[in-house]
Every structure is written in C-alpha cells, then in structure tokens.
Amino acid sequence: MAREGPITRLLEVTGLGELFDLYPRVRAATAEHPVVAVFVLTHAQAARRDELEETPVCRVLVQPLSARDLRRELMGGLKHILTESRLIKLPPV
C-alpha cells in the first residue's frame, strides 16, 4: 500500500468460509498499514461473531445496523490510527 494517510475499507462477505479466510488476513494488514476494516455480518452469521478477534481498527458489526453505527466504527478506527501515529489528537467520539 503506497498511499499516505489512513484508508478505510468496508467489507461484507456472504459465506462463513470466505469470512474466516479473509478476516485474519485483513486484520494482519490493519496491524501493518493505516487501514480501518469493518466487516458487516448477516443475522445468520452473528452466532460466530465471537470467533473473530476485533481490534480498534478491525471491527465486526451485525445487521441490521444504522449509518450511525457504521460511522461510529469508522471514525473510532480512524481516530485510533491518527492518535497512535501521533498525527493528531482528537476528542472522544
């Protein structure tokens, strides 16, 4: 990733196999790069949510969700990236 500044990714996967294959790779990428990842699970996938270890920048949400819910997670992740990198100090979300 040759871009400067934080990058946000919203990921929605339909199959549990795909989710459990993709999630660890994305979570590892968020540890190495200024990326926020938000996975949105269906109600049927929600039973296995606890198996996905979240971080401040790699989040898991369950449908239904509001735009406000999504915004809160994205802004929280971006705030974490910016404050951890000491680029900026932001007030609480």
VMD Tcl script that draws the C-alpha trace (Angstrom):
set ca {
  {0.00 0.00 0.00}
  {1.85 3.01 -1.26}
  {-0.79 5.56 -0.26}
  {-0.25 8.06 2.50}
  {-2.81 8.61 5.23}
  {-5.48 6.29 6.61}
  {-7.51 4.08 4.31}
  {-10.98 2.80 5.16}
  {-12.44 -0.47 3.92}
  {-16.00 -1.66 4.42}
  {-16.16 -5.41 3.85}
  {-19.30 -7.51 3.65}
  {-18.92 -11.21 2.94}
  {-21.74 -13.64 2.32}
  {-20.21 -17.02 3.17}
  {-18.78 -18.03 6.53}
  {-15.89 -19.83 4.84}
  {-14.99 -16.68 2.94}
  {-15.29 -14.63 6.13}
  {-12.99 -16.87 8.17}
  {-10.45 -16.99 5.32}
  {-10.44 -13.24 4.75}
  {-10.70 -11.88 8.28}
  {-7.24 -12.91 9.61}
  {-5.51 -11.54 6.51}
  {-7.33 -8.22 6.74}
  {-6.71 -8.00 10.48}
  {-2.98 -8.55 9.88}
  {-2.99 -5.82 7.21}
  {-4.59 -3.37 9.65}
  {-1.71 -4.01 12.05}
  {0.87 -3.14 9.40}
  {-0.86 -0.33 7.47}
  {-3.09 2.65 8.30}
  {-6.29 0.80 7.35}
  {-9.67 0.57 9.07}
  {-11.67 -2.55 8.21}
  {-15.31 -3.09 9.14}
  {-16.96 -6.44 8.49}
  {-20.76 -6.49 8.39}
  {-22.26 -9.88 9.19}
  {-25.74 -11.08 8.39}
  {-28.03 -12.08 11.23}
  {-27.38 -15.74 10.34}
  {-23.60 -15.23 10.66}
  {-23.91 -13.42 14.00}
  {-23.70 -16.62 16.08}
  {-19.99 -16.94 15.22}
  {-19.07 -13.28 15.70}
  {-17.21 -14.00 18.93}
  {-14.75 -16.18 17.00}
  {-13.43 -13.08 15.22}
  {-10.94 -11.19 17.38}
  {-11.57 -7.48 16.92}
  {-9.07 -4.67 17.26}
  {-9.59 -0.90 17.39}
  {-9.16 -0.80 13.60}
  {-10.63 -4.14 12.51}
  {-14.28 -4.26 13.56}
  {-17.21 -6.64 13.16}
  {-20.83 -5.43 13.05}
  {-24.07 -7.38 12.67}
  {-27.05 -6.42 10.51}
  {-29.30 -4.64 10.93}
  {-27.20 -1.58 11.57}
  {-27.65 2.11 11.04}
  {-25.44 4.53 9.19}
  {-24.66 5.99 12.61}
  {-23.37 2.60 13.82}
  {-21.13 2.28 10.78}
  {-19.89 5.86 11.10}
  {-19.06 5.34 14.79}
  {-16.86 2.32 13.99}
  {-15.14 4.02 11.05}
  {-14.47 7.21 12.98}
  {-13.25 5.27 16.00}
  {-10.80 3.35 13.84}
  {-9.57 6.47 12.09}
  {-9.17 8.23 15.43}
  {-7.11 5.30 16.69}
  {-4.84 5.39 13.63}
  {-4.34 9.14 13.83}
  {-3.70 9.26 17.57}
  {-1.45 6.19 17.59}
  {0.62 7.68 14.79}
  {0.72 10.96 16.76}
  {-0.51 12.83 13.71}
  {-3.40 14.44 15.52}
  {-5.19 14.43 18.86}
  {-8.97 14.10 18.53}
  {-11.69 14.43 21.18}
  {-13.72 11.29 22.10}
  {-16.26 10.12 19.50}
}
mol new
graphics top color blue
foreach p $ca { graphics top sphere $p radius 0.5 }
foreach p [lrange $ca 0 end-1] q [lrange $ca 1 end] { graphics top cylinder $p $q radius 0.2 }
display resetview
